[in-house]
Amino acid sequence: IGYKIRVPPRRDPRAWLELLEALRSEHHSFLDRRQWEEVARRHQIEKEIAELESRPDNIGRTDLIRKLRRELEKSS
């Protein structure tokens, strides 16, 4: 709040309620975007794991699969 968001006068309760509602709405939008990004990242990891598992065994690939699975578990 400040130079980017106009602060209403103290004597205008309706303007304060509008500001509060706008901030809540923005916060909910942020949470929705973050949740969508987390789901998209999980799907990307799952897809990458599936692709790596379809290839022949390789020590580096096995380590990468293990690392990706750990990351997937953390994000759940």
N, C-alpha and C positions, 0 to 999 in steps of 0.2 A: 504494500500500500504506500502510496506516495506519489512519485512523479509519473508512474505508469497507470495507476488506478486512482481515479478521482475520489478523494475522501469527502464524504458529504458533511454538511454542517451538523453540529451537535444537536441542533434544535429540530432536525428533520428525521423523525424516527422511521418514516416510510422509506426514505432513501437508504437508511442504514439496513433495513430489512431487505431491500433490493440488492444492496451490496453483499450482504450475507448470503442471499440466495445465489447470486452470481458466483461467489467464491465456492460455495458448495457444489454448484453445477460443474465448475471447472475442475474441482477436486475429483468428482465422480468420473468425469471424462478422462482425467489422467489415470485413475485406477483402472478404468476399462481398457485404455490403451496398453497399460503395463501388463494386464492380464492377457490380453490378446498377444502381445509380444512374447510373453513367457510360453504360451501354448504353441506359438509358431516356432520358437526355439526348440521346444521339446520334440515337435514333429520333425524338425530339421535333424536333430540328433538321432532320432529313431531311424530316419531315412538313411543317414550316413552309416549307422551301425549295420543296417540291413545290406547296404551296398558293400561294405567292407567284409561282412561275413560271406558274401557270395563269391569273393575272390579266394584264391588259394592261400593256405596258411603261410604266415610270415611273422617273424618275431616282432618286428616293429608294428605291424598291423594288429597283432594280438594285443600289444600294449596300448595302442590307440583305442581299440575297441573297449578295453578295460577302463581306460580313462573316460571315454564317452559314457559308458554305463554309470560310472561314479557321478559324473556331471548330471546325468539323467535322474539318478536317485536323489541328488541334492535338490534338484528343481521340483521334485514332487512334493 
